[in-house]
Amino acid sequence: MYLQVAAHLLDHINIHISVSESKTHFQERNKPGYRGSHDGVIVYCLLANRLQFLKEQTAAKHQSVSRARATLCEIVATKILRKFHEDNSPEKAGSAGLLRLANVLVQGFDPFSGAPEDVARAGRYTHWPVQERGGNERKLTALELAILSESKTMMSSPACLRVVNAVYEGQVVYTPISFIDILPDHYKHHPVSLYDPRKAPLLDHYRLIVPKWRSLLESIQFMVLLGLYILTMVNRGNPSSLKLYESLFAVYSLGWILDEFAAIIEHGWAVHAQKTWSFLDVTFTVIFCAYLFTRVYDVLIPVAQDTGGTNSAALHILCVAAPVLLTRVAFSLMPDNIVFISMHAMMKDFLVLTFLTLWCVGGFFLALQWLLMTGEGSEPKWYTVAKWLLWIWFGLDGTGIQESVQFHVVLGPALIVAFAFLGNTLFLTILVAVLTNTFSRIVAAEAAEIQFRRAVLTFECVRSDAIFAYPPPSNMLALIFMLPLKLLVSARTFHTVHVAIVRVLNFPILLFISLYERNMFKFGESNRGLKSNQLLRWRFTGFNPHGDIEAVFEADPPPGAIDEAGELDGLSELGFTDDGISRSSRDIRKPVVFRLSNSKSRDDTLTMLGRGWSPGAEGIGPSQETGDS
């Protein structure tokens, strides 16, 4: 269906999916009367085709063909998006061009749009019941398809970067289309538009889903979680303090996990897994669930005298979360670091290869266990055999080789030595080679990888679920009270109550965001030398001896310098033609030294060039004229 829809749309404007014939599209755009209304649909359909071709490449028969077609779709989509970006550049179209470009990438499209109702009903997959969104159900954006298909070349293009940066900063706002909302509030749907803080309300709760502010709030929430965890672990020996900190940690962690679960089902695991620290969040969730289950078991069925102190098995499990949480801090502080991006990619290969290795190791383990059943005398336990194999695998100890005769005089040593060759030599060599290849591939395309991860974080932070407006652990209270309320009142009443509670709950944050954005919006249009804005403009670059290099490019030039630069910009008036040959240079036979710093105006410059002299040049004065004069 993707191919049929794409082919219909492409044929509608007389272009085909080929590099040579894509020029026809660009020529059509330059003709009078061309509106370019199908550009967003074209990019969307090309990315949908790329995603389908990537799925079809698993078949060995058409693997190379499908991969080539997927690459071609990305190239054509990038070219169309680049041409659209050039036609809507800031110099040509201003903010209106940004809005048109944003509609191409973040506006939702239905894959079955235009198809007959019976075809759409028979072709759609059966999944979770679709929530009513006022006609915006089942839609996907081109940016989401680019993330799913890992179109990193297109994501690193200037056009895509322009939109991603605008969405991240909150200049472009829209209501995202999610898969499932735990606490849905679809009373209002905001289309893709440009944000003006002067026209927005003072307490705009929609600013909580702006990626710049959302990522900051999530970082603060995680730091609170880490602080409560450290306090719980430090006070394990103090029962009175432990109950307080452990209760706070458990309640806050439940709210944080609810927020994480809502983020996963917002756009699906395929998008959420692209975040560099997603596997760490899932790991902590598993550890906390094991801790919570064990803690409840200790309370209901105490099996030890001191289940509330350091001897509690639940606290022993909770200790395992320390390396996960501390590593998560590093990932959060440096999301664009290529090392962490590589670790995220290598973790997938590592888990797959480890699973395959353990599968093969399981065969050796079963063979040795079955050999023990046929033997006589003292037999090692199953965990002892597993420990021997693990030590041999990592090359730590050879006890298993020495004790292999306990399994069988001939077959026991043969199996252990074969496992040593395969496990310690072959499997580890393959693992190192695969991980090295993955790291080299990512480092070779470092810029594209960083921009892709930034786009993932930006897209994933724009959320439609109302549960994200309630910080942990208040989101659990919202789930308990607000969800039943939605079933009892109308959509408008629920929206009014929800907005009122969110504004009261996040009053300091919303007020700070509103004042900051209003001040910075004025600051971009007014003089940068105002003292009232110096505090907001203060940065750590002031401690850098080279900070003025960056500051000089951010400062507004004086109006006189802009006027002078505009007058001197016409190089053709100074004797330069389009072919790069100076017409005046043919008439000037003696060298001319021209210093812009000594010129007072454009007329003085033209006078100096006409007379053939320049102030400050040795041997050249106003009385020295060229031979032709």
Wavefront OBJ file of the C-alpha trace (Angstrom):
o trace
v 0.000 0.000 0.000
v 2.901 2.352 0.743
v 4.292 1.743 -2.737
v 0.919 2.311 -4.396
v 0.257 5.549 -2.528
v 3.767 6.834 -3.210
v 3.598 5.929 -6.884
v 0.251 7.681 -7.240
v 1.516 10.840 -5.603
v 4.770 10.843 -7.537
v 3.037 10.309 -10.851
v 0.610 13.081 -9.979
v 3.369 15.671 -10.364
v 5.225 13.780 -13.127
v 8.332 12.622 -11.293
v 9.708 9.147 -10.731
v 11.956 7.701 -8.087
v 15.243 8.037 -9.880
v 18.145 10.392 -9.500
v 18.156 11.509 -13.117
v 14.415 12.116 -13.364
v 14.257 13.923 -10.014
v 15.595 16.953 -11.880
v 12.192 17.183 -13.574
v 10.645 17.920 -10.214
v 13.109 20.731 -9.568
v 12.404 22.194 -13.003
v 8.669 22.011 -12.367
v 9.132 23.938 -9.131
v 10.670 26.858 -10.991
v 7.707 27.201 -13.349
v 5.140 29.927 -12.621
v 2.131 28.791 -10.666
v 3.822 25.887 -8.925
v 2.681 25.740 -5.319
v 4.686 22.834 -3.947
v 1.753 21.603 -1.866
v 2.729 17.973 -2.319
v 6.321 18.328 -1.064
v 5.426 17.175 2.435
v 3.544 14.156 1.116
v 6.405 13.268 -1.252
v 9.005 13.280 1.516
v 6.654 11.304 3.751
v 5.984 8.671 1.065
v 9.661 8.327 0.180
v 10.542 7.696 3.819
v 7.652 5.226 4.121
v 9.013 3.376 1.082
v 12.490 3.392 2.594
v 11.147 1.845 5.781
v 9.376 -0.860 3.796
v 12.468 -1.610 1.687
v 14.567 -1.967 4.836
v 12.105 -4.558 6.129
v 12.187 -6.422 2.810
v 15.980 -6.628 2.738
v 15.853 -9.463 5.273
v 14.996 -11.770 2.381
v 18.229 -13.076 0.875
v 16.781 -13.036 -2.651
v 16.243 -9.271 -2.834
v 18.573 -8.036 -0.111
v 20.900 -5.930 -2.258
v 18.061 -4.583 -4.416
v 15.955 -3.576 -1.423
v 18.929 -1.916 0.249
v 19.692 0.062 -2.900
v 16.066 1.152 -3.213
v 16.007 2.242 0.431
v 19.139 4.309 -0.083
v 17.676 5.831 -3.241
v 14.515 6.861 -1.401
v 16.583 8.654 1.228
v 18.680 10.430 -1.415
v 15.633 11.649 -3.337
v 13.861 12.739 -0.151
v 16.979 14.648 0.903
v 17.225 16.366 -2.476
v 13.563 17.398 -2.454
v 13.823 18.641 1.117
v 17.008 20.555 0.301
v 15.385 22.254 -2.701
v 12.358 23.126 -0.610
v 14.683 24.561 2.030
v 16.454 26.696 -0.563
v 13.132 28.077 -1.831
v 12.083 28.870 1.759
v 15.366 30.123 3.140
v 15.334 32.822 5.854
v 16.561 35.389 3.322
v 13.732 34.657 0.867
v 10.732 33.702 2.960
v 11.667 34.560 6.560
v 9.614 32.937 9.306
v 6.945 31.865 6.826
v 9.508 29.647 5.117
v 10.320 27.988 8.424
v 6.633 27.272 8.965
v 6.268 25.702 5.499
v 9.380 23.608 6.038
v 8.158 22.483 9.455
v 4.867 21.322 7.952
v 6.821 18.979 5.697
v 8.535 17.201 8.602
v 6.248 17.391 11.649
v 2.775 17.498 10.116
v 0.923 14.203 10.417
v -0.118 12.123 7.406
v -2.281 9.012 7.271
v -0.684 6.127 5.303
v -4.148 5.173 4.005
v -5.125 8.715 3.096
v -7.195 8.716 -0.096
v -7.802 4.974 -0.045
v -11.389 3.629 -0.135
v -12.901 2.899 3.245
v -13.135 -0.852 2.648
v -9.497 -0.999 1.562
v -8.364 0.975 4.602
v -10.462 -1.168 6.939
v -9.119 -4.419 5.501
v -5.524 -3.250 5.240
v -4.972 -1.686 8.652
v -3.337 -3.718 11.362
v -5.434 -4.610 14.378
v -3.879 -3.075 17.471
v -4.792 -1.127 20.576
v -8.109 0.769 20.258
v -7.461 4.127 18.651
v -8.182 7.140 20.856
v -10.364 9.868 19.399
v -8.312 12.895 18.294
v -10.742 14.848 16.157
v -9.633 13.457 12.791
v -5.920 13.142 13.641
v -5.940 9.439 14.449
v -3.409 6.996 12.975
v -1.226 9.744 11.533
v 2.558 9.710 11.425
v 5.070 12.428 10.656
v 7.944 12.374 8.198
v 10.363 13.062 11.052
v 9.168 9.953 12.882
v 9.594 7.838 9.748
v 13.098 9.254 9.332
v 13.923 8.120 12.872
v 12.437 4.660 12.385
v 14.282 4.175 9.088
v 17.478 5.749 10.524
v 17.762 8.177 7.628
v 20.822 9.838 9.120
v 21.889 11.531 5.901
v 18.593 13.364 5.647
v 18.529 14.101 9.365
v 21.902 15.834 9.125
v 20.846 18.012 6.178
v 20.518 21.777 6.760
v 16.771 21.681 6.141
v 16.141 19.050 8.794
v 18.534 20.707 11.237
v 16.689 23.986 10.803
v 13.365 22.424 11.747
v 14.800 20.331 14.579
v 16.503 23.346 16.129
v 13.311 25.402 15.826
v 11.263 22.654 17.509
v 13.906 22.226 20.207
v 13.954 25.930 21.015
v 10.150 26.142 20.949
v 9.913 28.430 17.926
v 7.818 25.801 16.123
v 5.011 24.319 18.215
v 2.479 21.623 17.421
v 0.391 18.959 19.078
v 2.172 15.628 18.578
v 0.345 12.499 17.534
v 1.000 9.646 19.941
v 0.130 5.967 19.882
v -1.457 5.714 23.345
v -2.056 8.363 26.015
v -2.446 7.231 29.603
v -4.246 10.472 30.510
v -5.598 11.790 27.198
v -6.638 15.408 26.784
v -7.531 15.912 23.121
v -9.960 18.777 23.532
v -7.628 21.128 21.623
v -5.354 20.220 18.757
v -2.782 22.828 17.805
v -1.519 22.616 14.220
v 2.059 23.363 13.274
v 2.588 27.054 13.969
v 5.168 29.614 15.054
v 5.259 30.580 18.723
v 5.056 34.226 19.764
v 5.595 34.675 23.529
v 4.023 38.156 23.425
v 0.684 36.689 22.313
v 0.808 33.588 24.525
v -0.728 33.505 28.031
v 1.513 34.226 30.986
v 1.216 30.673 32.304
v 1.346 28.610 29.112
v 1.274 24.963 30.180
v 2.088 23.861 26.618
v 5.647 25.120 27.153
v 6.213 22.088 29.384
v 6.481 19.918 26.261
v 9.028 22.146 24.533
v 12.131 19.905 24.172
v 14.497 22.507 25.628
v 12.492 22.834 28.821
v 11.324 19.226 28.876
v 14.874 17.858 28.792
v 15.862 20.259 31.590
v 12.919 19.175 33.745
v 13.659 15.502 33.134
v 17.281 16.032 34.144
v 16.191 17.729 37.371
v 13.717 14.934 38.109
v 16.405 12.326 37.605
v 18.822 14.195 39.866
v 16.134 14.182 42.577
v 15.755 10.436 42.078
v 19.512 9.966 42.375
v 19.645 12.110 45.524
v 16.900 10.080 47.231
v 18.665 6.863 46.249
v 21.961 8.020 47.761
v 20.219 9.119 50.982
v 18.529 5.724 51.219
v 21.790 3.839 50.784
v 23.748 6.061 53.181
v 21.169 5.691 55.967
v 20.848 1.916 55.778
v 22.345 1.546 59.275
v 19.896 4.055 60.803
v 16.429 2.444 60.937
v 14.569 5.658 61.811
v 16.070 7.664 58.935
v 15.931 4.688 56.593
v 12.137 4.436 56.784
v 11.718 8.077 55.821
v 14.209 8.163 52.930
v 13.253 4.734 51.645
v 9.576 5.667 51.590
v 10.319 8.889 49.712
v 12.562 7.028 47.295
v 10.006 4.285 46.639
v 7.124 6.712 46.040
v 9.185 9.027 43.837
v 10.601 6.078 41.861
v 7.091 4.796 41.153
v 6.171 8.180 39.710
v 9.391 8.325 37.698
v 8.796 4.838 36.280
v 5.222 5.833 35.369
v 6.653 8.777 33.441
v 9.117 6.452 31.723
v 6.379 3.968 30.828
v 4.234 6.748 29.377
v 7.213 7.903 27.286
v 7.661 4.387 25.872
v 4.056 3.954 24.767
v 3.886 7.557 23.467
v 5.656 6.743 20.202
v 6.523 3.075 20.665
v 9.652 1.272 21.765
v 11.291 1.611 18.343
v 11.541 5.392 18.756
v 12.234 5.373 22.500
v 15.056 2.860 22.100
v 16.955 5.362 19.930
v 17.721 7.404 23.058
v 21.249 6.687 24.206
v 20.260 5.981 27.814
v 17.070 4.026 27.164
v 18.677 0.685 28.112
v 19.841 2.186 31.419
v 16.325 3.356 32.268
v 14.915 -0.070 31.499
v 17.634 -1.722 33.583
v 16.867 0.483 36.584
v 13.146 -0.239 36.169
v 13.824 -3.980 36.338
v 16.063 -3.571 39.398
v 13.513 -1.398 41.191
v 10.663 -3.843 40.462
v 12.763 -6.676 41.906
v 13.553 -4.516 44.950
v 9.910 -3.539 45.444
v 8.691 -7.127 45.173
v 11.310 -8.322 47.652
v 10.577 -5.449 50.025
v 6.871 -6.200 50.053
v 7.684 -9.872 50.652
v 9.922 -8.944 53.607
v 7.171 -6.838 55.145
v 4.372 -9.359 54.697
v 6.406 -12.516 55.381
v 9.436 -11.660 57.558
v 11.984 -14.480 57.362
v 14.755 -12.762 59.306
v 15.078 -10.837 62.532
v 16.393 -7.701 60.830
v 14.520 -7.311 57.580
v 14.367 -3.527 57.871
v 18.103 -2.886 58.149
v 21.229 -3.793 56.234
v 20.352 -7.494 56.235
v 17.304 -6.926 54.044
v 17.519 -8.724 50.704
v 15.630 -5.825 49.098
v 18.378 -3.355 50.003
v 20.966 -5.795 48.674
v 19.166 -5.770 45.334
v 18.884 -1.988 45.431
v 22.682 -1.694 45.753
v 22.972 -3.052 42.206
v 21.309 0.120 40.868
v 24.324 2.302 41.778
v 26.379 1.671 38.598
v 23.255 2.089 36.462
v 22.207 5.426 37.958
v 25.692 6.948 38.019
v 26.267 5.930 34.398
v 22.900 7.450 33.529
v 24.104 10.800 34.914
v 27.039 10.808 32.490
v 24.744 9.966 29.562
v 22.365 12.788 30.528
v 25.085 15.412 30.909
v 26.809 14.522 27.608
v 24.132 13.230 25.223
v 26.125 14.341 22.156
v 29.330 12.585 23.175
v 30.394 10.156 20.456
v 31.647 7.648 23.044
v 28.205 7.322 24.652
v 26.529 7.185 21.248
v 28.880 4.361 20.287
v 28.191 2.532 23.545
v 24.471 2.673 22.828
v 24.981 1.132 19.388
v 27.521 -1.435 20.573
v 25.238 -2.521 23.410
v 22.798 -3.956 20.851
v 25.526 -5.987 19.144
v 26.900 -7.070 22.499
v 23.539 -8.385 23.727
v 22.906 -10.286 20.477
v 26.351 -11.900 20.439
v 26.179 -12.691 24.145
v 22.826 -14.390 23.659
v 24.195 -16.504 20.793
v 27.283 -17.363 22.822
v 25.266 -18.436 25.856
v 23.111 -20.537 23.575
v 26.176 -22.377 22.329
v 27.630 -22.597 25.827
v 24.379 -24.189 26.971
v 25.115 -27.149 24.696
v 28.497 -27.772 26.340
v 26.924 -27.360 29.777
v 24.208 -29.943 29.065
v 26.752 -32.382 27.606
v 28.908 -32.164 30.736
v 25.883 -32.519 33.021
v 24.688 -35.622 31.198
v 28.168 -37.119 31.369
v 28.079 -36.689 35.154
v 24.872 -38.706 35.349
v 26.623 -41.704 33.834
v 29.645 -41.458 36.131
v 30.273 -42.681 39.674
v 31.647 -41.104 42.845
v 31.566 -37.455 43.947
v 30.162 -35.207 41.294
v 30.506 -31.392 41.080
v 27.321 -29.383 41.380
v 25.753 -27.725 38.343
v 26.748 -24.238 39.498
v 30.345 -25.402 39.886
v 30.362 -26.616 36.294
v 28.883 -23.305 35.133
v 31.590 -21.440 37.077
v 34.341 -23.488 35.420
v 32.952 -22.759 31.958
v 32.630 -19.058 32.718
v 36.233 -18.850 33.937
v 37.488 -20.643 30.853
v 35.414 -18.386 28.608
v 37.085 -15.247 29.964
v 40.487 -16.894 30.351
v 40.585 -16.414 34.131
v 41.322 -19.929 35.371
v 41.889 -23.433 34.034
v 40.418 -25.423 36.888
v 37.759 -26.856 34.608
v 40.424 -28.404 32.363
v 42.119 -30.067 35.329
v 38.823 -31.399 36.680
v 37.489 -32.458 33.281
v 38.394 -36.127 33.947
v 35.562 -36.220 36.506
v 33.097 -36.109 33.637
v 34.785 -38.688 31.414
v 38.359 -39.806 30.895
v 38.294 -39.007 27.178
v 35.130 -37.057 26.383
v 35.397 -34.722 29.385
v 38.779 -33.179 28.448
v 37.771 -33.155 24.783
v 34.627 -31.098 25.484
v 36.415 -28.672 27.820
v 39.317 -28.087 25.409
v 36.899 -27.620 22.493
v 34.945 -25.101 24.539
v 38.174 -23.259 25.412
v 39.039 -22.939 21.712
v 35.554 -21.824 20.703
v 34.674 -19.671 23.683
v 37.940 -17.996 24.572
v 39.310 -17.716 21.036
v 36.541 -17.703 18.442
v 33.604 -16.065 20.252
v 35.654 -13.354 21.945
v 37.479 -12.589 18.694
v 34.177 -12.234 16.840
v 32.794 -10.056 19.637
v 35.788 -7.714 19.580
v 35.736 -7.546 15.762
v 32.027 -6.737 15.580
v 32.213 -4.079 18.289
v 35.285 -2.520 16.663
v 33.516 -2.376 13.311
v 30.466 -0.743 14.901
v 32.590 1.856 16.680
v 34.571 2.635 13.520
v 31.383 3.055 11.482
v 29.905 5.476 14.008
v 33.080 7.529 14.384
v 33.398 7.784 10.593
v 29.961 9.440 10.461
v 30.264 11.311 13.736
v 28.449 14.475 12.658
v 25.483 12.556 11.218
v 25.226 10.367 14.315
v 25.206 13.353 16.672
v 22.567 15.175 14.654
v 20.455 12.023 14.460
v 20.523 11.552 18.251
v 19.682 15.207 18.746
v 16.680 14.844 16.435
v 15.572 11.750 18.355
v 15.707 13.577 21.683
v 13.853 16.554 20.213
v 11.073 14.471 18.691
v 10.732 12.253 21.751
v 10.419 15.209 24.143
v 7.364 16.658 22.331
v 4.545 14.703 23.968
v 0.773 14.851 23.925
v -0.060 12.803 27.020
v -1.400 15.026 29.793
v 0.346 12.845 32.386
v 3.667 14.537 31.568
v 2.381 17.868 32.893
v 2.416 16.367 36.399
v 5.939 15.896 37.790
v 6.653 12.733 39.784
v 5.166 11.630 42.109
v 2.107 13.851 41.497
v 1.524 11.963 38.227
v 0.337 8.961 40.241
v -2.259 11.117 41.978
v -3.321 12.458 38.593
v -3.722 8.910 37.332
v -5.820 7.977 40.365
v -8.131 11.011 40.418
v -8.036 12.599 36.958
v -8.560 9.449 34.899
v -11.899 8.568 36.594
v -12.891 12.238 36.343
v -12.494 12.108 32.563
v -15.169 9.432 32.411
v -17.635 11.551 34.401
v -17.354 15.022 32.849
v -17.242 16.445 29.339
v -14.015 16.936 27.394
v -14.164 20.719 27.832
v -14.677 20.490 31.606
v -11.874 17.985 31.961
v -9.576 20.219 29.930
v -10.420 23.229 32.107
v -9.785 21.346 35.344
v -6.578 19.840 33.982
v -5.164 23.207 32.857
v -6.027 24.826 36.204
v -4.316 22.075 38.213
v -1.237 22.056 35.991
v -0.836 25.820 36.208
v -1.101 25.771 39.998
v 1.208 22.781 40.332
v 3.855 24.197 37.964
v 3.343 27.875 38.764
v 7.009 28.761 39.509
v 8.280 26.888 36.464
v 5.707 28.339 34.049
v 6.255 31.853 35.377
v 10.015 31.547 34.952
v 9.667 30.175 31.412
v 7.232 32.909 30.424
v 9.354 35.768 31.790
v 12.520 34.318 30.340
v 11.098 33.846 26.854
v 9.396 37.244 26.804
v 12.610 38.916 27.872
v 14.732 37.029 25.374
v 12.219 37.731 22.606
v 12.534 41.475 23.227
v 16.227 41.051 23.683
v 16.610 39.711 20.167
v 15.024 42.838 18.677
v 16.385 45.547 20.956
v 19.818 46.857 21.729
v 22.066 44.254 23.313
v 23.743 46.854 25.457
v 20.823 47.262 27.833
v 21.920 46.714 31.391
v 18.654 45.046 32.339
v 19.536 42.072 30.179
v 23.122 41.632 31.307
v 22.199 39.112 33.984
v 20.431 36.846 31.512
v 23.284 37.166 29.045
v 25.970 36.206 31.583
v 27.810 33.023 30.645
v 30.897 31.143 31.714
v 32.727 32.265 28.588
v 33.617 35.390 30.550
v 36.244 33.325 32.352
v 37.767 32.287 29.035
v 40.587 34.511 27.714
v 39.276 33.793 24.199
v 35.628 34.435 25.030
v 35.579 37.713 23.123
v 36.125 35.810 19.874
v 32.682 34.270 20.302
v 31.130 37.419 21.748
v 32.154 39.649 18.841
v 30.085 37.567 16.417
v 27.040 37.714 18.698
v 27.148 41.492 19.193
v 25.104 43.764 16.942
v 27.313 45.898 14.668
v 26.759 49.668 14.722
v 24.351 51.003 12.081
v 27.105 52.997 10.395
v 29.173 49.877 9.773
v 26.174 48.082 8.274
v 25.491 50.964 5.884
v 29.123 51.134 4.824
v 29.281 47.384 4.258
v 26.129 47.579 2.180
v 27.611 50.298 0.003
v 30.856 48.394 -0.499
v 29.023 45.165 -1.243
v 28.503 46.028 -4.887
v 31.799 44.704 -6.196
v 30.700 45.202 -9.779
v 30.796 48.971 -9.252
v 34.448 48.681 -8.245
v 35.343 47.054 -11.535
v 34.662 43.334 -10.937
v 32.694 41.432 -13.540
v 30.878 38.146 -13.226
v 33.683 36.206 -14.874
v 36.071 37.176 -12.093
v 38.189 39.539 -14.306
v 38.655 43.070 -13.087
v 37.816 45.537 -15.824
v 39.553 48.396 -14.037
v 42.727 46.352 -13.600
v 43.349 46.613 -17.315
v 43.571 50.394 -17.007
v 45.718 50.462 -13.864
v 49.318 49.598 -14.736
v 50.915 50.428 -11.411
v 50.159 48.502 -8.208
v 47.440 49.873 -6.020
v 47.418 49.292 -2.283
v 43.965 49.769 -0.789
v 43.275 49.862 2.911
v 39.649 49.739 3.990
v 40.518 51.043 7.441
v 41.873 54.285 5.994
v 38.902 54.935 3.703
v 36.272 57.297 4.973
v 33.497 56.553 2.571
v 32.602 54.741 -0.604
v 33.151 57.954 -2.643
v 36.688 58.291 -1.283
v 37.348 54.693 -2.233
v 36.158 55.211 -5.798
v 38.180 58.423 -6.015
v 41.325 56.639 -4.854
v 40.849 53.840 -7.343
v 40.175 56.325 -10.117
v 43.321 58.329 -9.385
v 45.387 55.199 -8.886
v 46.719 55.929 -5.429
v 45.991 54.825 -1.925
v 46.778 56.506 1.358
v 49.596 54.798 3.178
v 51.125 53.271 0.022
v 54.779 53.988 -0.486
v 55.800 55.594 -3.771
v 52.242 56.310 -4.821
v 50.737 59.730 -4.379
v 47.958 61.800 -5.779
v 50.267 63.354 -8.373
v 51.237 59.978 -9.828
v 48.866 59.061 -12.586
v 48.745 56.076 -14.879
v 50.125 56.212 -18.341
v 46.678 56.132 -19.900
v 45.338 59.102 -17.925
l 1 2 3 4 5 6 7 8 9 10 11 12 13 14 15 16 17 18 19 20 21 22 23 24 25 26 27 28 29 30 31 32 33 34 35 36 37 38 39 40 41 42 43 44 45 46 47 48 49 50 51 52 53 54 55 56 57 58 59 60 61 62 63 64 65 66 67 68 69 70 71 72 73 74 75 76 77 78 79 80 81 82 83 84 85 86 87 88 89 90 91 92 93 94 95 96 97 98 99 100 101 102 103 104 105 106 107 108 109 110 111 112 113 114 115 116 117 118 119 120 121 122 123 124 125 126 127 128 129 130 131 132 133 134 135 136 137 138 139 140 141 142 143 144 145 146 147 148 149 150 151 152 153 154 155 156 157 158 159 160 161 162 163 164 165 166 167 168 169 170 171 172 173 174 175 176 177 178 179 180 181 182 183 184 185 186 187 188 189 190 191 192 193 194 195 196 197 198 199 200 201 202 203 204 205 206 207 208 209 210 211 212 213 214 215 216 217 218 219 220 221 222 223 224 225 226 227 228 229 230 231 232 233 234 235 236 237 238 239 240 241 242 243 244 245 246 247 248 249 250 251 252 253 254 255 256 257 258 259 260 261 262 263 264 265 266 267 268 269 270 271 272 273 274 275 276 277 278 279 280 281 282 283 284 285 286 287 288 289 290 291 292 293 294 295 296 297 298 299 300 301 302 303 304 305 306 307 308 309 310 311 312 313 314 315 316 317 318 319 320 321 322 323 324 325 326 327 328 329 330 331 332 333 334 335 336 337 338 339 340 341 342 343 344 345 346 347 348 349 350 351 352 353 354 355 356 357 358 359 360 361 362 363 364 365 366 367 368 369 370 371 372 373 374 375 376 377 378 379 380 381 382 383 384 385 386 387 388 389 390 391 392 393 394 395 396 397 398 399 400 401 402 403 404 405 406 407 408 409 410 411 412 413 414 415 416 417 418 419 420 421 422 423 424 425 426 427 428 429 430 431 432 433 434 435 436 437 438 439 440 441 442 443 444 445 446 447 448 449 450 451 452 453 454 455 456 457 458 459 460 461 462 463 464 465 466 467 468 469 470 471 472 473 474 475 476 477 478 479 480 481 482 483 484 485 486 487 488 489 490 491 492 493 494 495 496 497 498 499 500 501 502 503 504 505 506 507 508 509 510 511 512 513 514 515 516 517 518 519 520 521 522 523 524 525 526 527 528 529 530 531 532 533 534 535 536 537 538 539 540 541 542 543 544 545 546 547 548 549 550 551 552 553 554 555 556 557 558 559 560 561 562 563 564 565 566 567 568 569 570 571 572 573 574 575 576 577 578 579 580 581 582 583 584 585 586 587 588 589 590 591 592 593 594 595 596 597 598 599 600 601 602 603 604 605 606 607 608 609 610 611 612 613 614 615 616 617 618 619 620 621 622 623 624 625 626 627 628 629
